[in-house]
Amino acid sequence: MPQQTENFIKLDSVHFTYRTDEEQNQEVLDDITLNIEQGDFVAVLGHNGSGKSTLAKLFNALLEPESGKVYVNGMDSSAEENKLKIRQIVGMVFQNPDNQLVATVVEEDVAFGPENLGIEPDEIRRRVDESLKAVDMYKYKDHAPHKLSGGQKQRVAIAGVIAMRSRCIVLDEPTAMLDPHGRKEVMSIIKKLNREHGITVIYITHYMDEAAQADRIVVMNRGKILMDAAPKEVFAQVEALKEVGLDVPQTTQLAYELRREGIALPQDILSEGECVENLCKLMEESYCQS
C-alpha cells in the first residue's frame, strides 16, 4: 500500500457530468478542489442536487471525474489497478441500512467484506469481534439483523466497513431513515471512531445539529463549494445559508433572531449551553449597570 500522504484525499479541479442524451446533460460538479487529511471529521451540506452524493462516490472510486483528478492516499482513482485498493481504504455507508445487510446473522454480515478480500479465517474472526466491539454491537453478534432497530442496523453496517480495515468512512445521510434515538446512537459511534480510532469521517447530512458536531463543514451549492470552514464560522453566516436553501442549528437560529431584536449575542453560538451562558452574562451586566 502506498505510504500515507499529507492530503489523504485530494480533489484537483474536478468536473463531473451525468450524461443521458445530448439534450439533458447535467453538470453536477464544477471545478471542485478539496483536501481532506487523515483523521479529519468533515460534514458535507447542500440541498438536493447540489452534488454532495456525487462527491461521496468520487471519494471511493465508485465514479470517476470527467476531468480533473481524485487522489486517495496518493493513488489516482481513475487508474483501474487502484480502484480496489481505494475501496478498501474508503468505505461507504448509505442511508438505508437494510440495503447493506446481506446475511442472516450479524457476525456473518460483518465478515462478508473480509471474506471477499480473501482474508484468513482467524484474521476475519479477530476483525469481526473488534469491529462489533468498536460500535458497541458485540453482544448482538448472534442476532438476526432484520430484528434490530434502525440505529443498530446502521451500526452493524458501519462495523462491516471497519472490518475491511477502512481508514476512511463516507456516510451518505446515514440517519435520514432513523428516529431521534437512532440518530443519536449513530452520531455517538461516528464521533468515537473518529476521536478514539483516528478514522477519517466524511459525513453527508441534512441535519444541521449533526453537522455542527464535525470539525469542519463543506457547503455545496450548484456543484460548487460555497463554504469550507469550522462549524462556528459556517453557521455564523445564517443569511447566506438560507439563500441557498439551508437551515442552521436551532440554537443558532434562536440567537440570530434575538440579535435581530437588539440583544447583543455572538454570531457563532452553536449549543444551548453557549446561548444560556451568554444570556446570563448579558443579564448580569444589565443588573450591574442598573
DRENVEX-323288 format. One line per field, with one value per residue (C-alpha): residue number from 1; residue in one letter; chain; x, y, z. Coordinates in steps of 0.05 Angstrom, whole numbers. Last residue first. Layout:
! DRENVEX-323288
k = [NUM  ...] $
r = [A  ...] $
c = [A  ...] $
x = [X  ...] $
y = [Y  ...] $
z = [Z  ...] $
//
This chain:
! DRENVEX-323288
k = [290  289  288  287  286  285  284  283  282  281  280  279  278  277  276  275  274  273  272  271  270  269  268  267  266  265  264  263  262  261  260  259  258  257  256  255  254  253  252  251  250  249  248  247  246  245  244  243  242  241  240  239  238  237  236  235  234  233  232  231  230  229  228  227  226  225  224  223  222  221  220  219  218  217  216  215  214  213  212  211  210  209  208  207  206  205  204  203  202  201  200  199  198  197  196  195  194  193  192  191  190  189  188  187  186  185  184  183  182  181  180  179  178  177  176  175  174  173  172  171  170  169  168  167  166  165  164  163  162  161  160  159  158  157  156  155  154  153  152  151  150  149  148  147  146  145  144  143  142  141  140  139  138  137  136  135  134  133  132  131  130  129  128  127  126  125  124  123  122  121  120  119  118  117  116  115  114  113  112  111  110  109  108  107  106  105  104  103  102  101  100  99  98  97  96  95  94  93  92  91  90  89  88  87  86  85  84  83  82  81  80  79  78  77  76  75  74  73  72  71  70  69  68  67  66  65  64  63  62  61  60  59  58  57  56  55  54  53  52  51  50  49  48  47  46  45  44  43  42  41  40  39  38  37  36  35  34  33  32  31  30  29  28  27  26  25  24  23  22  21  20  19  18  17  16  15  14  13  12  11  10  9  8  7  6  5  4  3  2  1] $
r = [S  Q  C  Y  S  E  E  M  L  K  C  L  N  E  V  C  E  G  E  S  L  I  D  Q  P  L  A  I  G  E  R  R  L  E  Y  A  L  Q  T  T  Q  P  V  D  L  G  V  E  K  L  A  E  V  Q  A  F  V  E  K  P  A  A  D  M  L  I  K  G  R  N  M  V  V  I  R  D  A  Q  A  A  E  D  M  Y  H  T  I  Y  I  V  T  I  G  H  E  R  N  L  K  K  I  I  S  M  V  E  K  R  G  H  P  D  L  M  A  T  P  E  D  L  V  I  C  R  S  R  M  A  I  V  G  A  I  A  V  R  Q  K  Q  G  G  S  L  K  H  P  A  H  D  K  Y  K  Y  M  D  V  A  K  L  S  E  D  V  R  R  R  I  E  D  P  E  I  G  L  N  E  P  G  F  A  V  D  E  E  V  V  T  A  V  L  Q  N  D  P  N  Q  F  V  M  G  V  I  Q  R  I  K  L  K  N  E  E  A  S  S  D  M  G  N  V  Y  V  K  G  S  E  P  E  L  L  A  N  F  L  K  A  L  T  S  K  G  S  G  N  H  G  L  V  A  V  F  D  G  Q  E  I  N  L  T  I  D  D  L  V  E  Q  N  Q  E  E  D  T  R  Y  T  F  H  V  S  D  L  K  I  F  N  E  T  Q  Q  P  M] $
c = [A  A  A  A  A  A  A  A  A  A  A  A  A  A  A  A  A  A  A  A  A  A  A  A  A  A  A  A  A  A  A  A  A  A  A  A  A  A  A  A  A  A  A  A  A  A  A  A  A  A  A  A  A  A  A  A  A  A  A  A  A  A  A  A  A  A  A  A  A  A  A  A  A  A  A  A  A  A  A  A  A  A  A  A  A  A  A  A  A  A  A  A  A  A  A  A  A  A  A  A  A  A  A  A  A  A  A  A  A  A  A  A  A  A  A  A  A  A  A  A  A  A  A  A  A  A  A  A  A  A  A  A  A  A  A  A  A  A  A  A  A  A  A  A  A  A  A  A  A  A  A  A  A  A  A  A  A  A  A  A  A  A  A  A  A  A  A  A  A  A  A  A  A  A  A  A  A  A  A  A  A  A  A  A  A  A  A  A  A  A  A  A  A  A  A  A  A  A  A  A  A  A  A  A  A  A  A  A  A  A  A  A  A  A  A  A  A  A  A  A  A  A  A  A  A  A  A  A  A  A  A  A  A  A  A  A  A  A  A  A  A  A  A  A  A  A  A  A  A  A  A  A  A  A  A  A  A  A  A  A  A  A  A  A  A  A  A  A  A  A  A  A  A  A  A  A  A  A  A  A  A  A  A  A  A  A  A  A  A  A] $
x = [-579  -510  -496  -564  -551  -483  -512  -568  -518  -475  -537  -555  -484  -483  -552  -533  -467  -502  -556  -502  -480  -467  -422  -456  -445  -507  -521  -597  -624  -685  -646  -595  -650  -670  -598  -590  -653  -628  -561  -598  -640  -579  -576  -620  -603  -640  -583  -604  -615  -541  -520  -569  -543  -469  -449  -465  -403  -353  -377  -378  -304  -293  -307  -362  -395  -361  -390  -439  -499  -486  -442  -424  -362  -362  -304  -291  -359  -411  -446  -462  -506  -545  -553  -588  -588  -526  -464  -409  -338  -302  -228  -216  -168  -191  -211  -235  -261  -289  -320  -351  -382  -408  -442  -472  -502  -535  -562  -594  -625  -655  -681  -715  -676  -687  -643  -590  -538  -543  -486  -432  -361  -316  -240  -184  -223  -197  -250  -276  -288  -336  -375  -378  -410  -465  -474  -481  -533  -573  -569  -597  -654  -672  -651  -695  -674  -601  -613  -575  -511  -465  -514  -469  -414  -455  -420  -393  -320  -339  -371  -308  -260  -301  -307  -233  -210  -254  -232  -159  -171  -208  -152  -172  -193  -220  -290  -284  -264  -328  -376  -350  -394  -455  -434  -428  -498  -533  -580  -531  -531  -542  -525  -594  -626  -581  -617  -578  -513  -447  -385  -314  -251  -186  -212  -247  -182  -144  -199  -197  -122  -108  -162  -127  -181  -175  -103  -69  -32  -72  -135  -125  -182  -162  -191  -239  -300  -285  -291  -348  -350  -277  -280  -282  -317  -380  -383  -377  -436  -475  -456  -472  -521  -579  -617  -595  -523  -482  -418  -391  -317  -284  -210  -165  -124  -127  -180  -163  -214  -214  -281  -284  -359  -393  -463  -462  -526  -531  -604  -608  -550  -572  -564  -497  -486  -430  -370  -315  -256  -204  -159  -193  -147  -160  -105  -71  -9  6  6  56  27  0] $
y = [988  976  914  885  895  863  804  796  799  745  701  708  689  627  605  610  575  518  511  499  532  606  638  706  729  756  831  831  881  844  820  792  752  722  701  671  629  607  586  547  512  492  527  519  511  534  570  639  610  593  664  692  650  661  647  574  568  602  564  498  505  524  507  548  552  492  485  437  481  493  452  471  438  436  423  393  358  364  423  377  334  395  417  353  346  302  279  257  246  213  196  141  162  106  146  212  189  122  154  210  160  117  176  201  132  127  198  186  121  158  214  164  137  140  200  177  152  212  189  165  162  122  130  84  23  -40  -82  -99  -24  -23  -82  -48  12  -33  -63  7  23  -39  -18  52  22  -27  -99  -158  -156  -164  -233  -238  -278  -217  -177  -173  -147  -87  -30  1  -14  -81  -103  -83  -119  -184  -183  -166  -223  -274  -250  -257  -329  -343  -316  -256  -270  -200  -228  -258  -190  -159  -213  -219  -162  -197  -264  -231  -202  -267  -273  -243  -187  -122  -62  -46  -54  1  54  120  94  74  74  51  86  46  -19  18  54  -12  -40  21  28  -20  13  81  136  139  163  137  185  164  175  221  249  285  336  319  275  251  176  146  89  109  115  191  201  168  218  277  250  250  322  350  405  366  362  417  420  401  359  345  333  295  294  237  232  298  322  368  398  428  423  454  444  382  362  382  355  330  331  349  310  247  218  244  258  309  312  364  360  416  375  331  305  252  236  302  291  225  155  110  69  0] $
z = [736  706  749  730  656  661  698  647  590  623  634  560  541  584  562  489  498  536  483  431  366  381  328  318  390  427  435  440  390  365  305  354  387  320  306  375  363  295  325  379  325  284  217  155  82  20  -16  9  79  83  65  116  173  161  234  216  173  220  281  243  220  148  75  43  -26  -57  -127  -160  -153  -79  -33  39  68  144  190  258  258  314  279  221  266  291  219  197  122  124  88  136  114  172  176  226  282  329  391  363  294  315  378  337  289  346  381  316  302  370  369  301  327  387  342  294  235  160  146  197  147  101  57  105  78  125  120  143  121  153  118  187  197  137  165  233  199  171  240  269  216  236  309  293  252  308  303  283  210  231  262  328  341  343  385  447  402  379  416  351  366  398  332  294  342  341  265  256  301  267  198  219  240  175  130  88  16  3  -5  65  93  65  88  159  185  156  186  254  250  227  167  118  66  105  62  32  100  127  85  87  57  88  44  59  37  46  17  -38  -55  -62  -107  -152  -158  -215  -257  -254  -249  -173  -177  -114  -66  -5  -46  -106  -149  -213  -261  -317  -324  -253  -240  -200  -150  -138  -63  -56  -123  -96  -39  -88  -127  -62  -48  -117  -100  -129  -63  -16  9  69  76  146  154  211  195  218  153  116  68  10  -38  -108  -145  -215  -227  -200  -223  -296  -326  -398  -418  -492  -519  -482  -413  -388  -315  -313  -266  -260  -212  -208  -161  -109  -54  -2  48  36  79  46  75  40  -17  0] $
//
